[in-house]
Amino acid sequence: MPIHHLFYLLDDWRTLPAYQLERRADIFFALYLDKILEKHRGVKMDLIIPEFPVRLGSLPDHDTQDNRSYKIDYLIYAAEQQKVFLLELKTEERSLRPAQDKYLEQASEIKVSGLLEGLRAIYKATFQKVKYNNLLKKLETIGWIERTDRDFIIHAPDIAPEVLYIQPTNKDKKSDVISFDDIIPVLSAIDDPIAARFAISLEKWKGDVNKKRK
């Protein structure tokens, strides 16, 4: 069955030096994020945006003219509970970086309105208008913005996003971490061959490939 071979390749190639598993496996996490967040955060997900751009110049202690952006793996909105999550996916513990944590904390500090003000500045400066228009359409469907001729009006609720991490383990029992052990039972309860095979691989991905096996 092709799905078994696909996960076999991910299981195998993650052990190689330059292979970035999370860039290939993120789509499988995205398939089941609604179920994962419903189980572990009690929310119903209404929108998920991958690689959400956060303007560096909009963050505290940065050059206000800097239109470069830091990408957050997923921005997630739960309308009923009025919650926003900034979710980072890590398939290896060693890929966690303090600088990245700081960006996420600062993105939460400026709230959704600040994120959208930054997005407006990026939109005005970018040459990738088509892709950014597609992003703006998604934000318009949830009522966060209202498009005008060459700009948009911000109507987003004043929410400070909650920072979350999906990562292999949670040895320190941090409240902002959803571990693979938290996800595996969710997948196992779904009547879906992809979910079932994904759960098997997650068991393997919990291990640190940089540690020599005895």
C-alpha positions as CSV (number, residue, x, y, z in Angstrom):
1,M,0.0,0.0,0.0
2,P,1.6,3.4,-1.0
3,I,0.8,5.1,2.3
4,H,2.9,2.5,4.2
5,H,5.8,3.1,1.8
6,L,5.5,6.8,2.2
7,F,5.8,6.6,6.0
8,Y,8.6,4.0,5.6
9,L,10.6,6.6,3.7
10,L,9.9,9.3,6.3
11,D,11.0,6.9,9.1
12,D,14.2,6.0,7.2
13,W,15.2,9.4,5.8
14,R,14.8,11.2,9.1
15,T,17.9,9.4,10.2
16,L,20.0,11.1,7.5
17,P,22.1,14.3,8.3
18,A,20.4,17.0,6.2
19,Y,16.8,15.6,5.9
20,Q,14.2,17.9,7.5
21,L,11.4,15.7,8.6
22,E,9.1,18.4,9.8
23,R,9.0,20.1,6.4
24,R,7.7,16.9,4.8
25,A,5.5,15.6,7.7
26,D,3.7,18.8,8.5
27,I,0.8,18.1,6.1
28,F,0.0,14.9,8.2
29,F,-0.1,16.9,11.4
30,A,-2.3,19.5,9.6
31,L,-4.8,16.8,8.6
32,Y,-5.6,16.0,12.2
33,L,-5.0,19.3,14.0
34,D,-8.7,19.9,14.4
35,K,-9.0,16.6,16.4
36,I,-5.8,17.3,18.3
37,L,-6.8,20.7,19.4
38,E,-10.4,19.6,20.2
39,K,-8.9,16.9,22.5
40,H,-6.1,18.9,24.2
41,R,-7.4,22.5,24.1
42,G,-11.2,22.0,23.9
43,V,-11.6,24.2,20.9
44,K,-13.2,23.9,17.5
45,M,-10.8,25.1,14.8
46,D,-12.3,27.4,12.2
47,L,-9.2,28.5,10.3
48,I,-5.7,27.3,9.9
49,I,-3.0,29.3,8.0
50,P,0.4,27.7,7.4
51,E,3.6,29.8,7.4
52,F,1.9,32.9,8.7
53,P,4.1,35.9,8.2
54,V,5.0,38.1,11.2
55,R,6.6,41.4,10.3
56,L,9.8,41.8,12.2
57,G,9.4,45.6,12.3
58,S,6.2,45.2,14.2
59,L,7.7,43.3,17.1
60,P,9.1,45.0,20.2
61,D,12.8,45.9,20.1
62,H,13.1,45.7,16.3
63,D,13.7,48.2,13.6
64,T,10.3,49.6,12.8
65,Q,11.2,49.9,9.1
66,D,12.1,46.2,8.8
67,N,9.5,44.6,6.4
68,R,11.2,41.2,6.6
69,S,9.0,38.5,8.1
70,Y,9.3,35.5,10.4
71,K,7.1,32.6,9.5
72,I,5.0,30.9,12.1
73,D,4.2,27.2,11.3
74,Y,0.4,27.6,11.8
75,L,-1.9,30.4,12.9
76,I,-5.1,28.8,14.1
77,Y,-8.4,30.5,15.0
78,A,-11.2,29.1,17.1
79,A,-14.2,31.5,16.6
80,E,-16.6,30.1,19.2
81,Q,-14.0,30.3,22.0
82,Q,-12.4,33.5,20.5
83,K,-9.0,31.9,20.8
84,V,-6.0,32.2,18.5
85,F,-3.0,29.9,18.6
86,L,0.5,30.3,17.2
87,L,1.7,26.8,16.7
88,E,5.2,25.6,16.1
89,L,5.8,22.0,14.9
90,K,9.1,20.3,15.9
91,T,9.9,16.7,15.0
92,E,13.2,16.9,16.8
93,E,13.9,18.2,20.3
94,R,17.2,19.6,19.2
95,S,15.5,21.9,16.7
96,L,14.0,24.1,19.5
97,R,15.7,27.5,19.5
98,P,15.5,30.3,22.2
99,A,15.5,33.0,19.5
100,Q,12.4,31.4,17.9
101,D,10.7,31.3,21.3
102,K,11.3,35.0,21.7
103,Y,9.7,35.8,18.3
104,L,6.6,33.8,19.3
105,E,6.3,35.5,22.6
106,Q,6.6,38.9,21.0
107,A,4.1,38.0,18.3
108,S,1.7,37.1,21.1
109,E,2.4,40.5,22.9
110,I,1.3,42.6,19.9
111,K,-2.0,40.6,19.6
112,V,-3.9,39.8,16.5
113,S,-4.4,43.5,15.6
114,G,-0.6,44.0,15.7
115,L,0.0,41.0,13.5
116,L,-2.5,42.3,10.9
117,E,-1.0,45.8,11.0
118,G,2.4,44.2,10.2
119,L,0.7,42.1,7.5
120,R,-0.6,45.4,5.9
121,A,3.0,46.8,5.8
122,I,4.3,43.6,4.2
123,Y,1.4,43.6,1.7
124,K,2.2,47.1,0.6
125,A,5.9,46.3,0.2
126,T,5.7,42.8,-1.4
127,F,5.8,41.9,-5.1
128,Q,4.0,38.7,-4.4
129,K,0.5,40.3,-4.4
130,V,-1.3,37.3,-5.8
131,K,-0.3,35.0,-2.9
132,Y,-0.9,37.7,-0.3
133,N,-4.3,38.3,-1.8
134,N,-5.1,34.7,-1.3
135,L,-4.1,35.1,2.4
136,L,-6.2,38.2,2.8
137,K,-9.2,36.4,1.3
138,K,-8.9,33.8,4.1
139,L,-8.8,36.5,6.7
140,E,-11.8,38.2,5.2
141,T,-13.9,35.1,5.4
142,I,-13.6,35.1,9.3
143,G,-14.3,38.8,9.5
144,W,-10.8,39.9,10.6
145,I,-10.4,42.3,7.7
146,E,-12.4,44.1,5.1
147,R,-10.8,44.6,1.7
148,T,-10.6,48.0,0.1
149,D,-9.2,48.9,-3.3
150,R,-5.5,48.5,-2.4
151,D,-5.6,48.0,1.3
152,F,-7.8,46.5,4.0
153,I,-9.5,47.6,7.2
154,I,-8.8,45.6,10.3
155,H,-11.8,44.3,12.3
156,A,-9.9,41.6,14.2
157,P,-10.8,41.0,17.9
158,D,-8.1,42.2,20.3
159,I,-6.9,38.7,21.2
160,A,-3.4,37.8,22.5
161,P,-2.6,34.5,20.7
162,E,-1.6,31.5,22.8
163,V,1.8,30.0,21.8
164,L,1.8,26.2,21.4
165,Y,4.4,23.6,20.4
166,I,4.0,20.1,19.0
167,Q,7.1,18.2,19.8
168,P,8.3,14.6,20.3
169,T,8.3,14.7,24.2
170,N,7.2,16.9,27.1
171,K,9.6,15.8,29.8
172,D,9.1,19.0,31.8
173,K,5.3,18.8,31.6
174,K,5.0,22.2,30.1
175,S,1.4,23.5,29.6
176,D,2.2,24.9,26.1
177,V,3.5,21.6,24.7
178,I,1.5,18.9,23.0
179,S,3.7,15.8,22.7
180,F,3.6,12.9,20.3
181,D,2.3,10.8,23.2
182,D,-0.6,13.2,23.5
183,I,-1.3,12.9,19.7
184,I,-1.0,9.1,19.3
185,P,-4.2,8.2,21.2
186,V,-6.1,10.8,19.1
187,L,-4.9,9.3,15.9
188,S,-5.6,5.8,17.1
189,A,-9.3,6.7,17.8
190,I,-9.8,7.8,14.2
191,D,-11.1,5.2,11.7
192,D,-8.7,6.2,9.0
193,P,-5.7,4.2,7.5
194,I,-3.6,7.3,7.2
195,A,-4.1,8.2,10.9
196,A,-3.4,4.6,12.0
197,R,-0.1,4.5,10.0
198,F,0.8,8.0,11.1
199,A,0.5,6.9,14.8
200,I,3.0,4.1,14.2
201,S,5.5,6.5,12.8
202,L,5.0,9.0,15.6
203,E,6.0,6.2,18.1
204,K,9.3,6.0,16.2
205,W,9.8,9.8,15.8
206,K,9.7,10.2,19.6
207,G,13.3,8.9,19.7
208,D,16.3,11.1,19.2
209,V,18.1,10.0,16.1
210,N,21.3,11.7,17.2
211,K,21.7,9.4,20.2
212,K,23.5,6.2,19.5
213,R,21.5,3.1,20.2
214,K,22.9,0.6,22.6
